[in-house]
Amino acid sequence: MAVILEAMAVSGKPVSALRDRFPRYAMIRERLLCPARDIAPSLRLIRELFRGERLDLTDGVKVTWPDRWLIARPSTSEPVIRLAAEAPTAAEAGALVNRILEVLSPGA
């Protein structure tokens, strides 16, 4: 809070004007039902789908680009893969999630 107040004092602008200087992002979250035996193969398929991109395999499969990211991670409490994506628009974030859903649920 102190940093925000200092920025307001230095710039003479309200917090809304300071906020407008930062890019906005949209986040989309989905759950994909997946039997426990299929979770590891599904994550390998996602990793292969994004081969050549910047991957972080610490907690599932996270793919990052300069202005967006996508993560597919197994739930620890239920047989699902949790998907989340953040991008400049909801449509772009949704497209990332839908790409995974199309690959993992081709018959749906």
C-alpha positions in Angstrom: 0.0 0.0 0.0 2.9 2.3 0.8 4.3 1.9 -2.7 0.9 2.8 -4.3 0.5 5.9 -2.1 4.1 7.0 -2.9 3.4 6.5 -6.7 0.2 8.6 -6.3 2.1 11.4 -4.4 5.0 11.5 -6.9 2.8 11.4 -10.0 -0.1 13.5 -8.7 -2.4 11.0 -10.3 -5.2 8.9 -8.8 -4.8 5.2 -8.4 -7.2 4.6 -11.4 -4.8 6.6 -13.7 -1.9 4.6 -12.4 -3.8 1.3 -13.0 -4.4 2.3 -16.6 -0.7 2.3 -17.3 -0.5 -1.5 -16.8 -1.7 -4.1 -19.3 -4.9 -6.0 -18.6 -5.2 -9.8 -18.8 -8.0 -12.3 -18.7 -7.8 -15.6 -17.0 -9.8 -18.7 -18.0 -10.0 -21.9 -15.8 -11.4 -25.3 -16.6 -11.5 -28.7 -15.1 -11.1 -31.8 -17.3 -12.3 -35.1 -15.8 -9.5 -37.6 -16.2 -9.2 -41.1 -14.6 -6.1 -41.2 -12.4 -4.5 -43.8 -14.7 -4.8 -41.3 -17.6 -3.4 -38.2 -15.9 0.4 -38.9 -16.5 -0.1 -39.9 -20.2 -2.3 -36.8 -20.7 0.3 -34.5 -19.3 2.9 -36.1 -21.5 0.7 -35.5 -24.5 0.4 -31.8 -23.5 4.1 -31.6 -23.1 4.5 -33.0 -26.6 1.9 -30.6 -28.0 4.0 -27.6 -26.8 7.4 -29.1 -27.6 9.7 -26.3 -28.6 8.0 -23.8 -26.3 9.2 -22.6 -22.9 8.0 -25.3 -20.5 8.1 -25.5 -16.7 7.4 -29.0 -15.4 7.5 -28.2 -11.7 3.8 -28.7 -11.1 2.2 -30.2 -14.2 2.9 -28.6 -17.5 3.2 -24.8 -17.7 3.9 -23.1 -21.0 4.9 -19.5 -21.0 5.1 -16.9 -23.8 6.0 -13.2 -23.4 2.4 -12.1 -23.0 0.5 -15.2 -21.9 0.8 -18.6 -20.1 -1.1 -21.9 -19.8 -0.9 -24.5 -17.1 -2.3 -28.1 -16.9 -1.8 -29.7 -13.5 -3.3 -32.7 -11.9 -5.6 -32.2 -8.9 -4.4 -33.7 -5.7 -7.9 -34.5 -4.4 -9.9 -35.6 -7.4 -9.4 -37.3 -10.8 -9.2 -34.1 -12.9 -6.6 -32.0 -14.7 -7.0 -28.4 -13.9 -6.4 -26.0 -16.8 -5.7 -22.3 -16.5 -4.6 -19.7 -19.0 -4.0 -16.0 -18.9 -3.7 -13.8 -22.0 -4.4 -10.2 -23.1 -8.0 -11.2 -23.9 -10.5 -13.8 -22.7 -10.7 -15.1 -26.3 -7.0 -15.7 -26.4 -6.9 -17.4 -23.0 -9.9 -19.5 -24.0 -8.1 -20.5 -27.2 -5.2 -21.9 -25.2 -7.5 -23.9 -22.9 -9.6 -25.1 -25.9 -6.4 -26.3 -27.6 -5.8 -28.7 -24.7 -9.4 -29.7 -24.5 -9.5 -30.6 -28.2 -6.5 -32.8 -27.9 -7.5 -34.6 -24.7 -11.2 -34.8 -25.4 -11.3 -35.4 -29.2 -14.7 -37.2 -29.1 -16.4 -34.7 -26.8 
